[in-house]
């Protein structure tokens, strides 16, 4: 098996037999060289801001300068570390520069970046420069000994210490430089790796900050799910109270006009229009029922799933044992069960199906099994991807087993707690029509 390509300089150094034949040594050189340039610029900027701080102008800008440098340093990490460094800063809740500055000043990450900026501007970039001079400058000076001797014609003083007076001595110095170059690239790369580890420790988010960010994402996702559910309910209410009532009135009007019209072509047209309006009303009622059936709101998920099983064209055996659950969970569970049964009717060719729903150990488990042809595939538009996306909003999971020839088993799990843990669960078990 082909070994995986290294993603960091440390992984590359662990394979010394191929290390020098890769680009990692020169990526480490580029990281240290860009650090020298960036450190010199950072020192100049900090000195300018420090000068302005005498007039109380640069004081607020000093810590924020670390924010800018932190962004550059996280980008530079990609030279020696393939793992992206995440920005530790949060997005301000309010727009505007003032909200951004207030949030940054309160964040610990800002002060860590400021500390790193001071360290980089005063200590780290001179150290990078020394390492580059020794690791690259010394071998380069030795390898240039023949050129130096040829330019002088009589003697050359290599690295200010080694006097070369003949071409054999100059060639010996060049050979020594060629030997030293790969030997010195190893510690140079190791230092680049250590520098990158220090930068990641100070500039990437800490574990507590990641937990806070995950908590914010979870809360915002819950708010999004609640808003989505509220919008679904509003659409259902508008259809029920608006469009459905108008269709009912239209159907009644057409029915009366049909009976008042004398026999003939007009009566036939009114009869067809009355039948078509009745069909549209039936389809609208089915649509409203599919969005959020009243039985789900009044009696809970167990009764709604039993109702969905009764409406399926394929005979369905149901086994439901559920308490009342949070509304978003019940809505998602109903959506999964209804869509799974619809897929059984449309795609499986099954003679019978089974729907099971239970709440155990803080998890809602809904399974739908059929004896159809199997081979369910989300790429063919069977709705499996939509079910998985709906469950992902609530940290749920969807598992499907559907070998060719069947049977097909769909299992949905949603973590949740019952609204009343002390109440006895609602139990329903039935065998659908044969």
N, C-alpha and C positions, 0 to 999 in steps of 0.2 A: 504494500500500500504506500502511495506517495505521501511523504510527511508534509504536514501543513506548513505553509509559509509563516515565518515568524512575524508577529505583529508589533513587537517592541525590541529595543536594542538588547535588553536582557535575554530575551529568547534567542536573538541572533548570536550573542556571545556564548550561549550554551552549546553552540555548534561551531567550535573554532576551526574545524577542518574545512568548512566552506565559508566562514565568516568573511575572510578577506576577498573572496570572489563575488561578494554581494555589494549592494549599494549602501548597506548600513553604516560602514565606517565613514563614508562621505556625507551621509545624512547627519551623522553625529557631528562632523566638522561643520556642516551648514548650520546646525542648531547652535553650536558654540559661537560661530562667527556672527550669526544674526543676533545672538545674545550680547555680544560685545557692542554692536551698533546700537541695539535697543537700550542697553544699559547706559551708554554714553548720552544718548538722547534723553533718557529718563533723568539722568543726573542734571543735565542742562535745564530741563523743564522744572524740576524740583527747586533748583537754585533760583530760577526766575520767580517762581511762585513764592519762595521764601523771601525774596527781596520785596515783592509786593505785599507780603503779609505784614511788613513793618507799618504799612498804611492801612492794615486791616482789610485789604482787598483780597489777598491770596489765601487767607486762612480757610474759608469755606471750600476753596478749590483744591487744597492740598489732598484731602482724602479722596476726592472725586477723581484726581489724577490717577490714583491707584486703580479705579474702576476701568479707565481706558487702557492702562497697561495690562490689567488682568485679562481683558478681552484679547489683546494682542498675544499675550503669553499662552493662553489656551489655544489659540490658533497655531502658534509655533510648535506646540507639543506634538502636532501631527507629523513633524519631521522624524521623531524618534519613538512615537507611541501611537499605534493605530487605533487605540480605544479613544473615542471622542471625550473631551472634557466638557461636562455639562455646565452651562452658565448657572451659578448659584443664586442669582438675583431673581426676585419676584416681579411680576408685572404690577404696576401701580393700579389701584382700584379707580382712581380719578385721573382724567387727562390733565396735561399741562406740565410745564417744567417744575413748578413748585411742588406738586405731588411727587414727582420723580425724585427730586432732591431730598425731600423729607423722608421718603422711604429708604433711599440709599444710605442716608446718614444713620438711620436706626438699625440697619442690617449688620450683623457680625461679618458677613462676607466682605463688605466694603472696607472694614478696618483690617481684615486679614490681607486684602489686596494692597492696602496702603503700607502695611508692614513689609509685604513682599517687595513693593516698589522701593522702599528705603534700602532694604537688603540688596536688591538687584543693582541699585544705583551706586552703592558704596562698596560692596564686597564681591558680589557674584561676577559682574562683568570684568573687573580686573583679574579675578581668578581664571575666568574663561580665556582671557587674553594671554595669561602666562602659560596655560596649558597648550594653547594653539602655537605659541612661539616655540615651546619646547618640543611638542609633538610633531609639528610640521616644519617650523623654522630651522631647527637643528639639522634634521635630515636634508632639507633643501639646501642649506648652506654647505654641508659636506658634499652633496652631489654636484654642486656648482664649482667645486675646487678646480677641475680642469679648465673651466672657462675663466675663472679668476687668474689662474697661472698663465693662461694664454694671453690675457689682456695685459698683464704686467711684463711677462717675458722672462723674469728672473726669479721672483718669489711671490708667494701669496700667503696671507695670514688668514686661515679659515677660522671662523667663529672667534676671532680675536685671541686665539690660544694656540692653534696648530699651524706651524710654519711649514709651508710646502715649497721646496726648492727644485723639484724635478717632476716630470710627467708621471713616472711610476708612483711617486708619493701622492700626486693629485688623483690618479686613478684609484689608489688605495683608499683615499678619503671618500671618493664618490661611491666605491663599493661598500664602505662602512655606512654611508648614508642610506644606500638601498636596503641594507640589512636592518638598520634602525627604524626605518619608516614603518614596516608592518608591525614591528615589536612595540613601537610607541602608539600605534593606532589602537591597540587593545586597551591600555589604560585611558586613553583619550575618550574612547567610546563608553567605557565604564563611567567616567566622570559625567559624560552627557546624560547617561541613564540616571545617575544620582541627581543631577540637576533637574531632570524632568520629573522624577519622583517627588522632589521638594516642591516644585511648582504645582504639581497635581494636589499635593497635600494641603497647600495654602490656598489654591485658587479654585479647586473643584468643590462642590457642595459636600458638607458633612452628612453623616447618616441621619442626624436629627433633622437637618434641613430637608433631606430627601423625604423623610417621614411626613414632615409638615406639608411638603408639596404634594405628596400622594394623598394626604388628607384633604387638601384643597381641591384636588382633581376629583376625588370621590364625592365630596360635597357638591361640587358644581355638576357632576354627572347625575347625582340624585335630584338636584334642582331641575336639570334638563328633562329627566324622565317624568318628574311631576308636572312640568309645564307641558310636555308632550301629551300626557294623559289628560290634563285639563283641556287642552285644545281638542282632543278627540271627543271629550264629553260635550264641549260647546258645539262642535259640528253635529253631533248626534242630536242635541237639543234643537238646534236650528232646523235640521231636516225634519225632526218629529213635529215641531210646533209650526213650521212654516211650509216647506214644500209638500209635506205629506197631507196637511190639512187642505191645501189648495187642490191637490190631486183628488182628495176625497170629494170636495165640492164640485170639481170638474166632472168626476165620474157620475155623481148624482144628477148633475145638470144634463149630461148626455143621456142618462137613462130616462129621465123625464121627457126629454125631447124625442127620444126614440119612440116612446109609447104615444106621444101626442101626434107624431107625424103620420100621415096617411100611408098605407102600403105603397111601395114603389121604390125607385132608385134612391130617393132621399132617406127613406127608412133604413134601407140596406147600408148606406154610408154611415148613418148614425149608429147602427148596430156594430159595425166594424170599429168605429171610433170609440164606442163604449167599451168593447172588448179590449182594445189596445190600451186605453186608459187604465182599465182594471189590471192588465198585465204589468204596466209601468208601476202602478201602486204596489203590487205584490213584490216586484223587484226592489223598490225603494224600501219597503218594510224589511226585506231580507238584508239590504245593505245596512240599515240602521241597527238591526239585530246583530250583524257581524261586527259593527264598530264597538259597541258596548251594550250587550243585552241587559235588559232590566233585571232579569233573574240573577245576573252576576252581582248587581248592586244590592238586591234585596236579600238573596239567600246564600251568596258566596260562590266560590269556585266549584265546589262539589256539584251543586245543582246545575251550574252553567255547563260543566263538562258533560253531565248526564243529558242535558237538553241538546248539546251539540251532537252527542252520540245518537240520540233519537232522530235528529235531522239528517244524519248521514245516509246515503243510499246503500252503503255496504252494512250488513248486520254487524253490530259492535257489542261485545260484552264489556261491561264497565265494572270496575272495583275502585271505589273512591272512599277514602277515609281522611277527612280534612277538617280542621278548625277554620275559623275566619282568619285570614291573613291580611297583611297590608295591601291596600288597593293596587299599587303598582305591581306587586307580585301576583295578585289574583288576575290582573289584566294580562300580564305576560304569560302566565300559565294557561289562561283561556285561549290566548292567541296561538300558543304552541299547539295545544290540543286540537283546536278547531282547524288550523292549517294542516296539521299532520293527518287528520281525518279527511280533509279535502284532498290531500295528495293521494291518500289511499283510494278515494273514489275516482280520481282522474287518471292516475298513472299505474297503479299496482295490478289491477285486474284481480284483486283478492276476493275470495268467497266469504271471508270473515276476518274481523279485526278485534283487538282487545285493547282497552284503554284502562290504565291504572294510575291513580294519583294518591300519594301519601305524603305526610309531613313527619319526618323523623330527624331527631337530633339537630333541629334548627335548619333543616333543608327541605324544600319542596321538591319532590321527585315525581315527574310525569313521564309515563312510558306509553308508547303506542306501538303495537305489534300487529303485523298482518301476514297472511299466508300467500301473498301475491308473488309476482315474477321477480322481484328484487332488482338489483342494479341501480338503486337510487343514486343520482349524480347531480350535484349542485350546478355543474356546468350546463346541464340540459334544462335549466329553468324550473326545477321542481320546488323551489322555494326554500331549500335547506339553508342557503346563505342568509336569507332574510330572517329565518328563525334564529340562527346563531347570532346575528347582529342584534336582534331584539333582546336576547338573553344576556349578551355581553354588557349591556347598559346596567344590568343589576348584578354583575359579577357572576352570572350564571354560565353554565357550560352545556353544550349539545353534543351528544354522541350518537352516531348512527352506524348500524351494522346492516349491510344490504348486499350479500353476495348474489351473483347472477343465479336466478332460479329460486331466490327467496330462502327463508322468510326475511322480512325487514323489521328491524327493531330500532325505534327512535327513543332516546332517553334524554330528558331535560332535567337539570338540577339547578335550583335557584336557592342560594342561602338566604334565610329569613327566619323571623321568630313569629309565633302566633300572637295575635292581639291579646288574647286571654289564655295564658298558659294553663290556668286552673280549670278552664271550661272543658267539657268532654268533647272530643272531636265528632264532627258530623260524618256518619257512615252511610254509604249507599252502595249497594251491590245489585246488579241487574243483568239480565241476559236479554239482548235486543231481539227484535222480531226475527223469526226464521223465514 
